Amino acid sequence: MNPIIIHHRSSHHATNSGYARIIDFLPKVEVVNGSIKFPYRVAKLISKNSNQLSGNYDTSSVLKEIELFKHLSNNKKQLVHYLNAERDIRHLINYKQFFKNTAFCGTFHKPASILKEQISNTKYLKKLDGAIAVGNNQVDFLKNWLKIENVKYIPHGVDTYFFVPDPLKKTAHTLLFVGQHLRDFDTFNYCIPKIAEQIKDLKVNVILRKEYVKQIQPHSTITIFNGVDDVALRALYQQASLLFLPLKDVTACNSILEAMACGLPIVTSDVGGNTTYIKDTKNLLIPPKDVDSFIESVVALLKNEEELKTIGNSSRIKSLEYDWREIAKQIEMYYESIEV
């Protein structure tokens, strides 16, 4: 079977981050990214008149569908894999009966609450032949929501060859907070001054997009970074004592996976897919909004260098299960399970 990947990459992801990295580890795939010649005004008009209640469908989505159509104009068995099933799925799949040798699947990234809120018309998604869930907490929901039986939990991956520990860069009493999607800024903002009262030389590095800087309450311990390149991002992971990441909800979290690969201890919220991702490690899951437990846990760890090392080692070992090379094998096996 010939896999065709519908490419999507979030603009805020570093080169070595994001789900699109799977393309680098899947052999013999064709990639559709919408880089074709087509009148932009026409593409924009088509996207403008497309129902956004069925998922995000923009000008780039139109170009991808036109490019995909060219790939489907033959008789060999093919599998179309939308890397981000929350977007780009629309007109072609509505006529899948004309592509009898082609199956369609997609990977879903958002929690159930977000999917239900953002996609109220599931007409097109229900035509998928299969779905990959990056969070174990998505599987039952996707089966019921889309009436699809072939739903498989396959973890998000991480490049453990790029994201690696570096003990020489480690800086004492340094917290790291990364990202903006579903981050619990209220808990973060409440906890930092309280932690700083007990850890006098505390440093807090925050990495997020410029438009979210206002979500961070200024404090003397906090340094904010945005637009960092891959090497700078990795260095900030490597320098940190631990990843402090309160969350509202989650399926898979790039920041947690990259922190694990860099050998960081993690203190995060006991929500969504986190339980599965850090299973069999010594990382800490805290009940959401339990600010006292967050503060106590972070302070205790920062005062215990040996425990930091022990937990960090367990993170690195666990991350190897999520290396893209291993995840690619699981995805290839899943492709074989989809009937054309």
N, C-alpha and C positions, 0 to 999 in steps of 0.2 A: 504493500500500500504506500502511496506517495503522500506524505504530509505537506500541507500548505499552511504556513503560519501567518496569521493576520497580526502584524506587528503593532504594538502600542507601547509607548514609553512615556511615563510621567515626566514633565519638564524639570521637576525638582530633584529627580534621582541622579546621583553621580553615575559615572560611566560604568563602574563595577557593581552598581546597585540595581535593584528592580527586577521584576519578573521576566523582562525581555532578555535577560542574560541567558535564559534557557536555550535561546537560539544558538548560542555558541557551543552548546554541548549536545545538540541533537544532530546526528549525521543525516546527510542527504535530505534536507528539507528545503522547500521553496519558500521564500519570504515575500509577503505582499505588504508594502508600506505606503502605497499611494503615490509613488514617485513616477507618475506618467503625465504625458502632455494631454491636457483637457481644459477647455475654457473655464477659468476660475469662476466667472459670474454665473455660469450654468450650474456648476457644482454647488455654489453658495445658494442658489435659488432652490435646488433640490433639497438641500439640507434644511433650509428655512421652512420648507413646506412639509417636512417630515415630523411626525409626532414624537416629541421628546419624552412623552410619558412611557415610551417603550424602551428607554435607554438613551444615552448620549449618542447623537448622530449629527456630526458636523461636516464641514467641507472635506476634511481629510477622510472621513468615513465614506463619502461619496466616491472619492478617488480610489480608495481601497477596493470598493465594490466593483468599480469599472475594471481595475487591474485584475481582481480575482476572477471576473467573468472570462477574461482572456485565458486564465489558467484552466478553467473548467471546460473549455471548448474542445475536449478530446474524450476518448473512450476508456482511458485507463482508470483503475480504481484509485480514488483519492480521499484524503481526509482533511477537512478544513478545521483548523484549530484557532479560535479567536483567543488571543492571549488575555484580553480583558473583555469578558462577556457582558459587562455592564455598558459596553459601547460598541459601535460599528455593525451590529447585527440588525439587518433590516430587509431590503428588497430582494436580494438574491435568494435568501433562505425561504422566502415566501413562495418561490417557484422551484423548490428543491425536487419536485416530481420530474422535472425536466433533466435533472442531473442524477440519473439512476445509479451511477457508479461512485457517487460522492456522499460521504457522511460528514456531519457537522458537529463539532463539540466546542465548548468554551470553558475557560477558567474564570471562576467567580472569586472576587477579592473582598467584597464588602459584607459586613454582618447582616443578618436577616432584617433587623430593624431599619437599616439604611436602604436595603434593596426594596423593601415594601414601600418605603416613603418615596423613593426616587423613580421606581418603575411600577406604575399601576396597571399598565397594559402589557401583559405577558404573551400576547399573540405570537410574536416572532420567536421569543426565547423558547416557547413550548415546542417549536419545530426542531430544536437541537436533538441529536441522537445520543448525546452524552454530555456530562458536565464534570469538571474537576473542581473540588473545593479545597482551597488552601488552608481552611480552618476546619477542624473536626466538628466544630459547632454549627457548620453550615449544611452538613450532609442531609439530615432528615428534613430540614426546611426546604432545600432545593428539590428533593424528591416530591414533596407534597405541593410545593408552590408551582412547579413546572410540570408535574406529572411525568417526570423522567425517572426511569429505574436505574439506568447506568450512571450513577453518581459516585464518584470515588474521591476519597480524601487523599491527596498527594501533597505533602508539605511544600511550602515555598522554599527555595534554595538560597544558598549563600556561597560565595567564592572563598573557600577556606585557604586557597593558595595566595590570594591577595590580602584578605583580612586575617592577620596573624598577630599573635602576642609579641610584644617587644619589651621585656622587663627593664631594659636600659632607659626607656622613655617614661617609665612610671613616675607619677608625681603624687606625693602623699596628700590625703584629705581633699581629693578632687572628685567632684560629682560631674556626671555628664547627662544632659537631657537632649534628645534628638527628635526632631520632627514636629508636625502640627496636627496631622489627621487623628481625630478622636483622642487627642491628648487632654488630660484633666489638668488644665492650667490653674484652676482654683485650688486644687490640692497642692500642686507644686508651689504656687505663690504663698500659700499659708505655711508650708513646711520649711521653706528655705530659711527665713529669719529665725525660726525656732531651732533648727539644726545649727545655724551659725552661732547661737548663744552657747552651745555646748562644744562646738568644734571651732576654736578661736582662729585657726589659720585656714578655714574652709575656702575652697575655690569651687565655683560652679560654672561650667562651660555649657552654653546653650547653642544648639545648631538648629536653625529653622529659617523659613522663607521670610523675606523682608516684610511682607504684608501682615505677618503674624507677630512681629516684634512687640506690638502694643499689648499683646496678651500676657507678656512677661512683666511682672511688677518689678521695677528697678530695685536693686539691692547692691551693696558694696562688694559682695562676693561674686556677683554675676558678670560674666563676659559673654556677649552675644556674637555669634558668627553666622554669616549667611553667604551663599555663593561659594562655598569652599570646594576646592577640587578634590579628586579622589585621594591623593597622597595626604593632603591636610586633614581630610575626614578620618582616614585611618590613623593618623598621628594623634588626633583628639581621642579616639577610642583607646589607643595604646597608652596615652598619658593618664587616663582616668583611673580612679580607685574603684569606682563602680558606676553602673548605669542606673540612674534614678528616673523612672519613667511611669508616673501615674497615668492610667488610661481610663477612658469611659467605656470602651468596648474594643474588640479586636478579633480579627481572624488570624492572619499572619502579620508579623511586624518586622519589616526590614531592619529597623534599629536594634531590636532584640537579637536577631540572627547575627548581625554584624558585630554586636558587642560580645556575643557568645564566642564567635570565631576569634575575636581578639583577646579571649581569655578574661573577660570582665565578669565579676559578680553582678547580679541584676536584682533590683528591688522594683517590682512592678505590681500592677493590680490583678487580682484574681478574677479576671473576666475573660469571656470568649474562648479563643483558642490557646491562650497562654498556658493553661494547665498541661495540654498535650505537648506543646513545644519545649517546655522546660522540665518535663517529666524525667525522673532519675538524675536530676542535678540537685545541688544544694541551694539553688537560687530561691529567693523569697517572693511569695505571692501574698499580697496584703488585701484584705477586703476593701472594695472601693469606698472611698471617702473616709476611711478609718485613719484620719490624719495622725492620731497619737501613735498608732502602730507603725505607720510610715516613719515617723520621726525617731521612735525608739529603735527600729531596725537599722536605719541608716547610721545613727550615732553609734550603736553597738558595733557595727561592722567597721566603721572608720577607726575605731579604737582597738581593733583586733586584726593585726597584720597577718597573722597565721591563718585566721579564718578567711580573710580576703583571698589569700593564695589558694586555699583549699577549694573554695567555691569557684574561683576563676578557673582552676584546672578542670573542674567538673563541667564548666561552660564550654571550654575548648573541646573536650572529649565529645560532648553531646553534639556540638556543631558539626562534627565530621559526618554525622548521620544525614545532615542537610546539605552537604556539599553538592553543588550542581551536577557533578558527575553521577552521584547516586540518584538524585532526583530525576535526571534524564532517563535513567534505566527504568524507573517506575512509570514515567510518562510513555515511553516506548511500549511497555507492556500494556498500558492502558489503551493505547492506539489499537493494539491487536484485539482488544476485547470489544471494539465497536464494529458492529456488522454493517457492511455496505450493501 
